[in-house]
Amino acid sequence: MKIAFYAPLKSPDHPVPSGDRLMARMLVAALRAGGHAVDIASQLRSFHASPSADDFNRLEQAADAEIARLRGLWPRDGVPDLWFCYHPYYKAPDLLGPALAAEFSIPYLTAEASYSMRRNEGVRAFAQRHVLSAIEKATVNICLTRRDRDGLLEAAPACRHAMLAPFIDATPFSAAKAESADACRMVVVAMMRSGDKMDSYRMLAQSLARVTDVAWSLTIVGDGPCHEEVRQAFALLPSERLTWLGEKTADELPEILAHSDLYVWPGCGEAYGLAYLEAQAAGLPVVAQRTAGVPEVVKHGETGTLTPEGDVVAYAAAMRDLIGDPLRRRQLGEAARRFVHDERSFPAAAQRLRAIFGEFLEKPA
């Protein structure tokens, strides 16, 4: 099939790395692995953190111009067989796909669409109407977490939906983990920005302060506008235990993870967190909170430990348990590697997408 792929929050070609961009790229790759011809339909970014009415009006005008461009392009280059929208939500609605799909009589699909009733206020209500309409009209809404699925069904009980578990390309993380007899080598990979990411960094620093009596080191991979705030949050911890690597490329991460023993990231408000899957693919157990979409990617007691949301004492205790138990770390790490490579890898996702297309589209993959 010829697929028009669109990510209104962040295009797969966007220069700034993030989990959202990575998931968009993984979906494109999985679709192509299924034999489909995938074209990034548009670079129009509908994301607005705090829009005004004027901002939204300008965005709608830009969307109208983009629709006109594609309307003129498709008859010449070939109309796609379907429109595939990744991650439409109240901050980044799809203002292109529903109109084009209706005009050209092609199926409209979403993946990781989300809808929250509490966002129906002010200018956001305009964006929410676009999101809800897209969900209701979609041939199928592909949900990556039960939390998102439940939100869609609350808003649009009759909407068509299917589940696709979050996944990664696990191949780069296949190398054996480098063992060490030294102190437990913990690692975290996360952008340094305000909001949930900063909250997670603060919680991690507070938790580490409770386990300074045991032997550990922490490698921190990431950078961003809150770099100095993150540094300040860790200022009271022994500096010799901390290694700040800054931002690293995707090609550099497998080796960093291979030389670590434990992945620690509280995951405040985490949609699911592809970094958890990357760490587990490299054979690392995870310590995270049982919150938002994290339980979708970490199996409590099998591939890591999930603690109650916001409980610093419990989080520190979970770290302490695994810091002091190398055998348990290895057992969880081996199970984590099997989990990702067998169930959350690229081939598994491509197979699931084929099944979804076969079930919901008149022209099966």
N, C-alpha and C positions, 0 to 999 in steps of 0.2 A: 504494500500500500504506500501511497504518497502522503506523508503526514506533515501538516503545518504545525510546528511546535512553538509554543509561546509561553514565556515566563514573565508575567507583568511585574513581579517584585525585583527579579534580577536575572538578566539573560545568562545563559550558559557561557556567553562570550564576555561577560562583564570582567573588568580587570581586577576587582577586589575579591579575594577569596572569602568563602564562607560556606557553612554547611548547606545553605540553600542553593548556592551555585553548584556545589558538588553534587547534590541530589539531582538537580536539573541535568547536569552532565551525565550522571549515571543512567537516568531515564532515557536520554537520547541514545546513549551507547547500547542500552538494553533493547531499545526499539530497533536500532540498526542491526543488532545481532539477530533479531528475529526476521531479518530480510527486508525490512521496510526502508524506504527512502525518506529520510527526515530532513526537513528544511527549517531553519530558525526563521519563523515567519516575520518577526518584527523585533526591533530593538527598543521600541517605545516602553519606557518605564513609568508605570502608573503609581509607583510608591510615593506616598506623602506621609511623613511622620505626624504632622499637625496641620492639616490643610485648612484654608479659609474657603468661603464660598467662591471667591474669585479664583483661587488656586484650582478648585475642582472644575470650574467653568473652563478655564484655560486647558486643563487636562482633557476635558471632553472635546474641545475644539481640536486639540492635537490628535485625539483618537479618530475623530471624523475625517481628518486629513489622511491619516494612515489607512483607514478603511477605503477611502477613495483611491489611494495608491495601490493597494492590494486588489481592489476591484478592477483596476485597469491592467494589472500585471497578470493575474491568474488566467484570463482567457487566452493570453498570448503564450504563457509558459506552461499552462496546464493546471486545471483546478485540482487542488489536493483531494484525497479521499476522505480525510477527516481533519478536524482541528483538535489539537491536544494542548490543553492549558495546564501548566503546573503552578500550583500554589496561589490561587486567587483567594483573597481575604479582604477584610475591611480596610486595610492600609494599601492594598494593591489589587483592586478589582480588574477583571478582564473586560475592557471596554471595546474590544475588537471582535473576539471569536463568536459570541452569540449572534451578532448581527450578520457576520459573514457566513456562518454556518447555515443560518436560516435563508439567506439570499441565494446561496449556491446549493442548497439542499444536501448538505453533507453532515455526518454525525459530529456532535460536539462532545468532547470528553474533558473531564477535569481529573487532576491527581493532587492530592493533599489540599483540596479545598477545605476551608474552615469557616464556620459561622458561629458567632456569639451574640445572643440576644441582648446582652448588656451594652453592646456597641451601637445600638440604635439611638444615637443622640447627635444633635448638631449636624455638621457636614457629613459625619461618618454615616448617618442614616442614608444619604444618597448613595454612597459606595456600597452599603449593605444591601440596598435594593438590587443593585447590579449583581452582587454575589448570589443573593437568594434566587434571582431569576435564572442565573446560569446553572445553579445546582438543580433547580426544578426541571430545566429543559435538557440537561445533559443526558446523553444516551447511557452513560455510566459515570459515576463519581468514584474514582479509585482512591480509597482511604488507606493511609499508611499507619494510622493508630486507631484504636477503639475509641479514644477520646474524640478524635475528629469525626469518626463515624457517628457517634452518639449525638454530637452537636448538629450534624447535618440532618439526622432523623428527627431531632427535636424541632428544627426549623421547617423541614420539608419531609414529613413522614412518608410520602409516596415516592421520594426520589430513589432512583436506581443507583445501587452502590455495590462495590466489590472491595475486598481487602487485598492489599499488597504490602507485605512486611518491609520495613526499611532495609536497605541492602547497600553493599559496597562492592567494588572490585577488590577481592581479597588477595589476588595473585601477588601484588608487591609485598605482602606481609607474610609470605610463605616461609621465609628463612627461619632456621632454628634460632631460638632465643639464646643469647649469650649469658651463661651462668656466672654467678659471682658469689664469693664467700664473704664479701664485705657487707656493710650495713644495707638494709633494704633500700633499693633505688626506686623511688617513686617518680612519677612523671605526670604532667598535665599539658594538654595542648588546647589553647583557647584564646580567642581574640580578647583584647583589652578595651572594652567599651562600656558605656553606662548601661544601667538597667540590670537585667538578670545576670549578665556576665560579671559585672562588678560585684553583685550580691554574692555570686558563687566564689569569687576570689576572696572576698571578706570572710565568708564562712569557712573556706579552706584554711586561711591564715589563723582564724580563731581556733579551729580544731587542732591544727598543728601545734599551737602553743600549749595544748594539753598533753602532748606526747613528746616533749623535748627530753624526757628522761630515758627514752629508748633510742636505739641507733637507726637513723634513717637519713637519706638525702633526697632532695627534690629538684628535678629539672623542670623548668618552666619554659614552654614553647609558646610564643605569641607576642603580639604587639598591638598597638592601637592608641586611640586618643586618650585613654585612661591609664597609660603606662605609668605615670608618676603616682597616680592614686593607688595602683596595684602595689608598687614599690613601697609606698607608705604603709599599706595594710600588712606587709610582711616585715616591716622595719624592726619589730621587737624579737624576731626569730634569729637564731644564730646564723650570721651571714655565710659562714663557711659551709653550711648545709645546703645552701641555695645556689643553683646554677641557672643564670638567665641567658637563654639562647636567642631570644627575639623571634621574629617571624622566620619560618623555614618553609622551603618549597615542599610540595607533595612528594617529590623524589627523595627528599632527605629524611622524611618521617619514619619510614620503615626501619632504618638503622638506629635511629634514636630510640624507638620503641623496643627494638630487639635487645638493647642494652639497658633495659629497665625491668623492674620486677612487679610493679603495682601501679595501676592507673587511678588517680584520685581527682575527682571533680564532682562537687555537690550537685550541679545541674539544676540550679534554681530556674523554674519556668521553662525548662528545656523541652522543645517540641519532641525530640527523641534523642538526637545527638549522634551523628555519624562518627564522631571521634571515639565514642565508646566502642563502636563496631570495629574500627581500625585497631584500637588497642587490644581488643579481644582476639582479632585475627592474628595479631603478633604474639599471642600467648599470654597476655596480661589479664589477671583478674581485675575487677573494677570495684571501687567503693563510691557509691552515689546515693542520692536520695530517692525514695520511692515517691516520685512526684511527676506530674504532667505525663509526658510520653516516655520517660526513662524506662519504666518496666517493659516497654515494647522491645528494648534492645539489650537489656541486662537481665539475666535470669537469677533471681535472688536465691542464694544458697547453692547455685549450680555453676555460675560463671562469675559471680561476685557477690557483694553484699549491698543491699538497699536499706537505708535507714529512714526513720520518720522525717517528714518535711520540717525543716527549720530547727531540728534538734541537734545542736552543736555537740552536746555531750555524747549522744548516741553515735554521731558521725566520728568523733575522736576515738570512741571505744572500738568501732569497727576497724578503723585504721590500725589501732594498737594491736588488735587481735591478729591481723594479717602481717603486720610488721614483725611480730614475734613468732610467726609460724611459717617457716619456709616451705615445709611439706604441704601445708594446706594451700599456700599460694600456688605451688606447682600444680596441685590437683585441679584447682579452680581454673588456672591458666590453660591447662591442657583441654579441659572441657570447653572453655571459652573459644579456643582455637577451632575445635571441632564444630561448635555451634555456628560460628560465622562462616567457615569454609563450606559446611554442608548445607546450611539452611538460609544464610543471609548473603550469599555470594551472587556474583553476576549471573552465572548460569541458572541459578534457582529463580532469580527475578525475571530473567528472559522467558523462562518456561511459564511462570505465573502470568505474565503479560499475554503470552500466546493464548492461555486458557481464558483469560478475561475477554480478549478480542473475539475468540471463538464463541463465547457465550452471549455477548451483547451486540456484536456487529453483524449485519447481514452478509458482509464480505469477510469471513473469518481469516485470521492470519495463517 
